[in-house]
Amino acid sequence: MSMRSGAAASLALAWRAAPAAFAGYVLASVGGGLAPVATAWLMKLVLDRLADGGGQLVLLAIGLAAAGLAVAVLTELGRYLSAEVSRRVTVLSRDRLYEATDRMTGLAKLEDPAFRDRLRMGEQHSQSGPVIILDALIGGLQSMLTLAGFVVTLLAISPWMAVVVLAASVPGLYAEVQISRRRAEMMTGLSPTERRQFFYSELMTGLEAAKEIRLLGLGRLLRLRMLTELRKANAAKRRIDRRDLLVQGLLAALGAVIAGAGLIWAIVAAGNGRISLGDVAVFVAAVTGVQVALSALINRLGMAHNALLMFTHYQAVTSEPAGLPAAAEPVAVLELRHGIEFRDVWFRYSDDHPWALAGVDLFIPFGQSLALVGHNGAGKSTLVKLLCRFYDPTKGAVLWDGVDLRAFEVTELRRRIGAVFQDFMCYELSAAENIAFGEVDGADDLLPDSQGRSEAAADRAGIAKALEELPRGYDTMLSRMFFDHADKDDPATGVLLSGGQWQRVALARAFLRDRRDLLILDEPTSGLDAEAEHEIHTSLATHREGRTSVLISHRLGAVRDADRIAVLVDGRVAELGSHQTLVTTGGTYARLFELQAQGYAGEEVIPS
């Protein structure tokens, strides 16, 4: 993506976000660029009139004051309009960025470290990038107008001085471009380092790892690792800053020599009567103005160049395709009638990874429950990811009533699926929102009747009583990180649920999608005590009755009532049948079931 197209895209973003403020900012900058030149010429006229004893001094003084006022007003107005454009660009750019990530229907990109770095850079520069580019370009326009005015002034008084001052700017322009390129390369190269630094910082300050870090005494180790990454980043930045200091110092010295030589020439020329006192004043102002304008122009061009290089990350993310190929003419996802089939499915996460699924042939009949059993890494969760079409098979196909999932519009397919994942989300929002997120309407908002349905779902998940007893009931924030308006004066109303309670909330969220064709339960009771697990499994058995469902659990007692049980070994279906059939067969399932049963064998329950 070229620098020109990046600049055009950045300006288009700013114009779309705030057209009136954008136009006002341009006009204020144009006026601000011309005002210093007008001020210098008015000062020349005032000094010449004073030297000649002429009139019209009052009018010239008024004009000079007006020019000074214009400079002050336009400067503040430009600053305000720039801030307004920045605020509006932030909203629009963030909207486009997160719309682009939401458009990534698969997980492959989001799990790619290189893309994660690019996404982080895009987040950082989606707000500042367009504004820096706009400020640099508009400020550059202002500097060019000021520069042009003062160059004309110099040409009128001393053409050779104009040539010398302009020629001295060429090395500075070249150096600024080179430094900005190196700075952009450095920032891109430091992205993994800063990501690790952020990771360690989050670990040390977050709540999730707080207990383990303190119990194991990891605080110092993590702090030292974070500081190592920070020092590594600082060392790279320091090298660039030192080079910048050397170059800018040499250029500043060159500018001072030229300005000093020009001042000596002007004084000598005035003493010889070749130029007037006003000419000396405007000449000094012009030399200084040209150098300041050139310095500002070079600096802004460097900023723009650097921002454009970093803005490419934002452009790359927002132009990223959906990830999963979309059917040219999507087929409507009809209500499931016959079943779901895995037909010779092979899958691996990348070409350098082993096969996670290898030739899986499996049929889930409509209205029946399938349990997936196997060791960690056997392919159970991968199979579920393909069912939800977070990934497409590398080879083979997953069929919904005989139709390849790739023929469907992916969001329509997912509306037919309800799920509780092993790594379910704990949203730091209210209890009501945590459950109501299970089903939103077409306007991407909570359904009008979500409160009543959420409470019913919470009751089925066995969490209703606990939520009703919270300080604000279902409106209580399930977090101490931030509070909504109702809680701002009473921070104690934010609460932290236990792991088991959070799992029940996640189950309630899944129960809210009870009208779905397929229910997926990935370790739905892993965080519950024995009594709660029994209650939930009883509720789930009722909920799954007559529904097509997939259940994953390492506790074989939880899957024994499934219609069919598939045992996965190294990405293949090694055994398939009912609980009784598999126990009788004496294979892997029977061995695992016996191992778990031995933990309870010979135990006597003594009634209290």
C-alpha positions in Angstrom: 0.0 0.0 0.0 1.6 3.3 -1.2 2.3 6.3 1.0 0.0 8.4 -1.3 -2.9 6.0 -0.9 -2.3 5.9 2.8 -2.4 9.7 3.0 -5.5 9.8 0.9 -7.2 7.2 3.1 -6.2 9.0 6.3 -7.6 12.4 5.0 -10.8 10.7 3.7 -11.3 9.2 7.2 -10.9 12.6 8.8 -13.2 14.2 6.3 -15.9 11.5 6.8 -15.6 11.7 10.6 -15.9 15.6 10.9 -16.3 17.4 7.6 -17.2 20.8 9.1 -14.3 20.7 11.7 -11.9 19.4 8.9 -12.8 22.4 6.6 -12.5 24.9 9.5 -9.2 23.4 10.5 -7.8 23.8 6.9 -9.1 27.5 6.7 -7.7 28.3 10.1 -4.3 26.8 9.1 -4.2 28.8 5.9 -4.9 32.0 7.8 -2.4 31.0 10.4 0.2 30.4 7.7 -0.2 33.8 6.0 -0.6 35.9 9.2 3.1 35.9 10.3 4.2 37.1 6.8 1.6 39.9 7.0 2.8 40.8 10.5 6.4 41.0 9.3 5.5 43.3 6.3 3.4 45.5 8.5 6.3 45.8 10.9 8.6 46.8 8.1 6.1 49.6 7.0 5.8 50.9 10.5 9.6 51.1 11.0 10.1 52.7 7.6 7.4 55.3 8.4 9.0 56.0 11.7 12.4 56.5 10.1 10.9 58.8 7.4 8.7 60.7 9.8 5.7 59.8 7.6 2.0 59.4 8.4 -0.6 56.6 8.6 1.2 55.2 11.6 -2.2 54.7 13.5 -3.7 52.7 10.6 -0.5 50.6 10.3 -0.5 50.1 14.1 -4.1 48.9 14.0 -3.3 46.6 11.1 -0.3 45.2 13.1 -2.4 44.6 16.2 -5.1 43.0 14.0 -2.5 40.7 12.5 -1.3 39.7 15.9 -4.8 39.1 17.1 -5.5 36.9 14.0 -2.4 34.8 14.8 -3.5 34.3 18.4 -7.2 33.5 17.5 -6.4 31.3 14.5 -3.8 29.3 16.6 -6.4 28.6 19.3 -9.2 27.9 16.8 -6.9 25.5 14.9 -6.0 23.7 18.2 -9.7 23.3 19.1 -10.7 22.1 15.6 -7.8 19.6 15.5 -8.9 18.2 18.9 -12.5 17.9 17.6 -11.4 16.1 14.5 -9.3 13.8 16.7 -12.3 12.9 18.9 -14.5 12.1 15.9 -11.8 10.2 14.0 -11.3 8.1 17.1 -14.9 7.0 17.1 -15.0 6.3 13.4 -11.6 4.6 13.2 -12.3 2.4 16.3 -15.7 1.5 14.8 -14.2 0.4 11.5 -11.4 -1.5 13.3 -13.6 -3.5 15.5 -16.1 -4.0 12.7 -13.3 -5.5 10.8 -12.3 -7.9 13.6 -16.0 -8.9 14.0 -16.1 -9.6 10.3 -13.4 -12.3 10.9 -15.7 -15.1 11.3 -13.0 -17.7 11.8 -10.4 -18.0 14.6 -7.3 -18.6 12.5 -6.3 -14.9 12.1 -7.0 -14.1 15.7 -4.8 -17.0 16.9 -1.9 -15.9 14.5 0.8 -14.1 16.6 1.9 -12.0 13.5 -1.7 -10.8 13.0 -2.0 -10.1 16.8 1.0 -7.8 16.5 -0.5 -6.1 13.5 -3.9 -5.8 15.3 -2.2 -4.2 18.4 -0.4 -1.7 16.2 -3.6 -1.0 14.3 -5.4 -0.3 17.6 -2.6 2.0 18.8 -2.5 4.0 15.5 -6.2 3.9 14.5 -6.7 6.9 16.8 -3.5 8.8 16.6 -2.4 7.9 13.1 -5.0 9.8 11.0 -4.9 12.8 13.4 -1.0 13.0 13.2 -1.2 12.7 9.4 -3.9 15.4 9.2 -2.0 17.7 11.6 1.2 17.1 9.7 -0.3 17.7 6.3 -2.4 20.7 7.3 0.5 22.0 9.5 2.8 21.4 6.5 0.4 23.4 4.3 0.6 26.2 6.9 4.4 26.0 7.0 4.6 26.1 3.2 2.4 29.2 3.1 4.6 30.9 5.7 7.7 29.7 3.9 6.5 30.9 0.5 5.7 34.3 1.9 9.1 34.7 3.6 11.0 33.3 0.6 9.4 36.0 -1.6 10.4 38.5 1.1 14.0 37.3 1.0 14.1 37.2 -2.8 13.1 40.9 -2.8 15.9 41.9 -0.4 18.7 39.3 -0.9 18.2 36.5 -3.5 21.4 34.8 -2.6 20.4 34.5 1.0 17.1 32.9 0.0 19.0 30.3 -2.0 21.4 29.6 0.9 18.6 29.1 3.4 16.6 26.8 1.1 19.6 24.8 0.2 20.5 24.2 3.9 17.1 22.5 4.4 17.7 19.7 1.9 20.0 17.6 4.3 17.4 18.1 7.1 14.6 16.8 4.9 16.5 13.7 3.9 17.6 13.0 7.4 14.1 13.3 8.8 12.7 10.9 6.3 15.4 8.3 7.1 14.9 8.7 10.8 11.1 8.3 10.5 11.6 5.2 8.5 13.9 3.7 11.1 11.6 4.7 13.9 8.6 2.9 12.1 10.8 -0.2 11.6 11.8 -0.1 15.2 8.2 0.2 16.4 7.1 -2.8 14.3 10.1 -4.8 15.4 9.4 -4.0 19.1 5.7 -5.2 18.9 6.5 -8.7 20.2 8.6 -7.2 23.0 5.9 -4.8 24.0 3.3 -7.6 23.8 5.4 -9.6 26.3 5.8 -6.6 28.5 2.0 -6.0 28.5 1.5 -9.7 29.3 3.8 -9.6 32.4 2.2 -6.3 33.5 -1.3 -7.7 33.2 -0.3 -10.8 35.2 1.1 -8.7 38.0 -1.8 -6.4 38.3 -4.7 -8.6 37.3 -7.0 -10.5 39.6 -7.0 -13.9 37.8 -3.4 -14.7 38.6 -3.2 -12.8 41.9 -3.5 -15.9 44.2 -1.1 -18.1 42.4 1.5 -15.4 42.0 1.5 -14.6 45.7 1.4 -18.3 46.8 4.3 -19.2 44.5 6.2 -16.0 45.1 6.3 -15.2 41.4 6.0 -11.4 41.8 9.8 -10.6 41.6 10.4 -13.0 38.8 7.6 -11.6 36.7 8.7 -8.0 37.5 12.2 -8.7 36.4 11.0 -10.3 33.2 8.8 -7.3 32.5 11.7 -4.9 33.2 13.9 -6.9 30.9 11.4 -6.4 28.0 11.0 -2.8 28.9 14.8 -2.2 28.9 15.1 -4.0 25.6 12.5 -1.6 24.1 14.1 1.4 25.7 17.5 0.5 24.3 16.1 0.4 20.8 14.4 3.7 21.2 17.5 5.2 22.7 19.6 4.4 19.7 17.1 6.1 17.4 16.9 9.2 19.7 20.7 9.5 19.9 20.9 9.5 16.1 18.1 12.0 15.9 19.9 14.2 18.5 23.1 14.2 16.5 21.5 15.0 13.2 19.2 17.7 14.6 22.1 19.2 16.6 24.2 19.5 13.4 21.3 21.0 11.4 20.5 23.5 14.2 24.1 24.6 14.3 24.1 25.1 10.5 20.9 27.1 10.8 22.4 29.3 13.5 25.5 30.0 11.3 23.4 31.0 8.3 21.1 33.2 10.5 24.2 34.9 12.1 25.8 35.5 8.7 22.6 36.9 7.3 22.2 39.3 10.3 25.8 40.6 9.9 25.1 41.2 6.2 21.9 43.0 6.9 23.5 45.3 9.5 26.4 46.1 7.2 24.0 46.8 4.3 21.9 49.1 6.5 24.9 50.9 7.7 25.9 51.5 4.1 22.4 52.8 3.2 21.7 50.0 0.8 18.6 48.8 2.7 16.3 50.6 5.2 15.7 49.9 8.8 12.4 48.3 7.9 14.2 46.1 5.4 16.6 44.9 8.2 13.6 44.0 10.5 11.7 42.2 7.7 14.9 40.5 6.6 15.7 39.2 10.1 12.0 38.1 10.4 12.2 36.4 7.0 15.4 34.5 7.7 14.1 33.4 11.1 10.6 32.6 9.6 12.1 30.6 6.7 14.2 28.5 9.1 11.3 28.0 11.6 8.9 27.2 8.8 11.4 24.8 7.1 12.1 23.1 10.5 8.4 22.8 11.2 7.8 21.5 7.6 10.6 18.9 7.8 9.4 17.8 11.3 5.8 17.5 10.1 6.8 15.6 7.0 8.8 13.2 9.2 5.8 12.8 11.5 3.5 12.2 8.6 6.0 9.7 7.0 6.2 7.8 10.3 2.5 7.9 10.9 1.8 6.7 7.4 4.1 3.8 7.8 2.3 2.8 11.0 -1.1 3.6 9.6 -0.6 0.8 7.1 -1.2 -1.7 10.0 -4.7 -0.2 10.6 -5.4 -0.3 6.8 -4.3 -3.9 6.7 -6.6 -4.9 9.5 -9.6 -3.0 8.2 -9.1 -4.4 4.7 -8.6 -8.0 6.0 -11.0 -10.5 4.4 -13.4 -12.4 6.5 -11.0 -15.3 6.9 -13.5 -18.1 6.1 -14.5 -18.3 2.4 -18.0 -17.2 1.8 -20.3 -19.1 -0.7 -21.1 -17.1 -3.8 -24.8 -18.0 -3.4 -25.4 -19.0 0.2 -27.9 -21.7 0.9 -30.5 -21.1 3.6 -29.9 -22.9 6.9 -33.0 -24.9 7.4 -34.1 -26.5 10.7 -32.2 -29.7 11.3 -34.2 -32.8 10.3 -31.8 -35.7 9.6 -28.5 -35.0 11.3 -24.9 -33.8 11.1 -22.2 -35.8 9.5 -18.4 -35.6 9.5 -17.3 -37.1 6.3 -13.6 -38.1 6.1 -12.6 -34.9 8.0 -8.9 -34.0 8.3 -7.8 -30.9 10.0 -4.6 -29.2 11.3 -4.1 -25.7 12.5 -1.2 -25.0 10.2 1.0 -26.8 7.7 3.7 -27.3 10.3 1.3 -28.7 12.9 0.4 -32.4 13.2 -3.1 -33.5 12.2 -5.6 -32.6 15.0 -8.3 -34.7 13.2 -7.4 -37.5 10.8 -10.1 -39.1 8.7 -13.0 -38.6 11.1 -16.3 -40.3 9.9 -19.1 -39.6 12.3 -22.8 -39.1 12.2 -24.9 -37.3 14.8 -28.6 -38.3 14.2 -31.3 -35.6 14.6 -32.7 -35.6 18.1 -29.9 -37.7 19.6 -27.0 -36.9 21.9 -23.4 -37.6 21.2 -20.7 -37.6 23.8 -17.0 -37.1 22.9 -14.5 -38.9 25.2 -10.7 -39.0 25.0 -7.5 -37.8 26.5 -6.4 -34.1 26.2 -5.3 -33.3 22.7 -7.4 -36.2 21.2 -9.3 -33.7 19.0 -12.6 -33.2 20.9 -12.6 -29.4 21.1 -11.2 -29.2 17.5 -14.2 -31.2 16.4 -16.5 -28.7 18.1 -14.7 -25.8 16.5 -15.4 -27.3 13.1 -19.1 -27.8 14.1 -19.4 -24.1 14.9 -17.4 -23.3 11.7 -14.6 -21.4 13.5 -12.4 -23.3 11.1 -13.0 -25.2 7.9 -11.7 -28.8 7.4 -8.4 -29.1 5.7 -9.9 -32.1 3.8 -13.3 -33.6 3.9 -16.6 -31.9 4.9 -19.0 -31.3 7.7 -22.6 -31.7 6.5 -25.8 -30.3 7.9 -28.7 -32.5 6.6 -26.4 -33.4 3.7 -25.3 -29.8 2.9 -21.7 -28.7 3.4 -21.4 -26.1 6.2 -19.4 -24.0 3.7 -22.5 -23.5 1.6 -24.2 -21.6 4.5 -23.8 -18.0 5.6 -21.8 -18.5 8.7 -23.8 -16.1 11.0 -27.0 -17.9 10.0 -25.5 -21.2 10.8 -24.4 -20.0 14.3 -27.9 -18.8 15.1 -28.8 -22.5 15.0 -26.3 -23.4 17.6 -26.2 -23.0 21.4 -23.0 -23.7 23.3 -21.2 -23.7 26.6 -17.4 -23.7 26.1 -14.9 -25.0 28.5 -13.2 -21.5 28.5 -16.5 -19.6 28.8 -16.5 -15.9 29.2 -17.1 -14.0 32.5 -18.3 -10.6 31.2 -17.6 -7.8 33.7 -21.1 -6.5 33.3 -24.4 -7.0 35.2 -25.8 -10.4 35.9 -28.7 -9.7 33.7 -26.5 -8.8 30.7 -24.3 -11.8 31.3 -27.3 -14.1 30.7 -29.1 -12.0 28.1 -26.0 -12.0 25.9 -27.1 -15.5 25.0 -29.6 -14.1 22.5 -29.6 -10.7 20.9 -32.0 -9.5 18.3 -31.4 -8.4 14.8 -30.5 -4.9 15.9 -27.7 -6.3 18.0 -29.4 -5.3 21.2 -30.9 -7.3 24.1 -34.4 -8.7 23.4 -37.3 -6.8 24.9 -38.4 -9.8 27.0 -34.8 -10.7 28.0 -35.3 -10.0 31.7 -38.1 -12.6 32.1 -36.3 -15.2 29.9 -33.0 -14.6 31.6 -34.5 -15.2 35.0 -36.1 -18.5 33.8 -32.8 -19.6 32.3 -31.0 -18.7 35.6 -33.5 -20.8 37.5 -32.9 -23.8 35.2 -29.1 -23.4 35.7 -29.6 -23.3 39.5 -28.2 -19.7 39.9 -31.4 -17.7 40.2 -31.5 -17.6 44.0 -27.9 -16.5 44.3 -28.4 -13.7 41.7 -31.6 -12.5 43.3 -29.8 -12.1 46.7 -27.2 -9.8 45.2 -27.3 -6.2 46.4 -29.1 -5.0 43.2 -30.4 -8.4 42.1 -29.9 -9.1 38.4 -28.7 -5.5 37.9 -25.7 -6.0 40.1 -22.3 -5.6 38.4 -20.4 -8.9 38.5 -17.1 -7.0 38.7 -15.2 -4.6 41.0 -13.3 -3.2 38.0 -15.9 -0.6 37.1 -19.5 0.3 37.8 -22.5 1.5 35.9 -24.3 4.7 36.8 -26.5 3.0 39.4 -23.4 1.7 41.2 -21.1 4.7 41.0 -22.0 6.0 44.5 -22.0 2.5 46.1 -18.9 0.6 44.9 -19.7 -2.3 47.3 -22.5 -3.4 45.0 -20.0 -4.8 42.6 -19.5 -8.5 43.5 -17.2 -11.4 42.5 -18.8 -14.8 41.8 -17.1 -18.1 42.5 -15.9 -20.2 39.6 -18.9 -22.6 40.0 -21.3 -19.7 40.1 -19.8 -18.3 36.9 -20.2 -21.7 35.3 -23.9 -21.7 36.2 -24.2 -18.2 34.6 -22.6 -19.5 31.4 -25.1 -22.4 31.5 -28.0 -20.0 31.9 -26.7 -18.1 28.9 -26.8 -21.3 26.9 -30.3 -22.2 28.2 -31.4 -18.9 26.8 -30.7 -20.3 23.3 -33.0 -23.3 24.0 -34.7 -23.0 20.6 -31.5 -23.9 18.7 -31.1 -27.0 16.5 -27.8 -28.0 18.1 -26.6 -27.8 21.7 -22.8 -28.1 22.4 -21.7 -28.6 26.0 -17.9 -28.6 26.4 -17.1 -29.6 30.0 -20.3 -27.8 31.3 -19.8 -28.8 34.9 -16.0 -28.9 35.4 -16.1 -26.2 38.0 -19.0 -27.5 40.1 -19.1 -29.5 43.3 -20.6 -33.1 43.3 -24.1 -32.1 44.3 -24.3 -29.1 41.9 -22.9 -31.3 39.1 -25.6 -33.9 39.7 -28.3 -31.1 39.7 -27.0 -29.6 36.5 -26.6 -33.0 34.7 -30.2 -33.8 35.6 -31.3 -30.4 34.2 -29.1 -30.9 31.1 -30.5 -34.3 30.5 -34.0 -32.9 30.5 -32.9 -29.9 28.4 -31.2 -32.2 25.8 -34.1 -34.7 25.6 -35.2 -34.9 22.0 -32.6 -32.4 20.9 -29.4 -32.9 18.9 -26.6 -32.3 21.3 -22.8 -32.8 21.6 -21.4 -33.3 25.1 -17.7 -33.3 26.0 -16.6 -34.4 29.5 -13.7 -36.2 31.1 -16.1 -37.5 33.8 -17.5 -40.6 32.1 -20.4 -40.8 34.6 -21.7 -37.6 33.0 -21.9 -39.0 29.5 -23.2 -42.6 30.2 -26.8 -41.6 29.4 -25.8 -40.2 25.9 -27.3 -42.0 23.0 -23.9 -42.5 21.4 -20.4 -42.1 22.7 -17.4 -41.5 20.4 -13.9 -42.2 21.8 -11.3 -40.1 20.1 -7.6 -41.2 20.0 -5.0 -39.1 18.1 -7.7 -37.4 16.1 -9.5 -40.5 15.0 -12.8 -42.2 16.2 -11.4 -45.3 17.9 -14.7 -46.5 19.4 -18.4 -45.6 18.9 -21.5 -46.9 20.6 -23.7 -46.6 23.7 -22.3 -46.8 27.2 -23.3 -50.4 27.7 -21.9 -51.4 24.3 -18.5 -49.8 24.9 -18.2 -51.2 28.4 -18.9 -54.7 27.1 -16.4 -54.2 24.2 -13.6 -53.8 26.7 -11.7 -51.1 24.8 -10.4 -47.7 25.7 -13.7 -46.5 27.0 -14.2 -49.5 29.2 -10.6 -49.1 30.6 -11.2 -45.4 31.4 -14.6 -46.0 32.9 -13.1 -48.8 35.1 -10.3 -46.5 36.3 -12.8 -43.8 37.3 -15.1 -46.3 39.0 -12.2 -47.7 41.0 -12.0 -44.4 42.8 -15.4 -45.2 44.4 -15.2 -48.9 44.6 -15.4 -50.3 48.1 -16.5 -47.0 49.6 -19.4 -47.3 52.0 -21.8 -44.4 52.4 -22.7 -44.1 56.1 -26.1 -42.3 56.5 -26.0 -39.5 59.0 
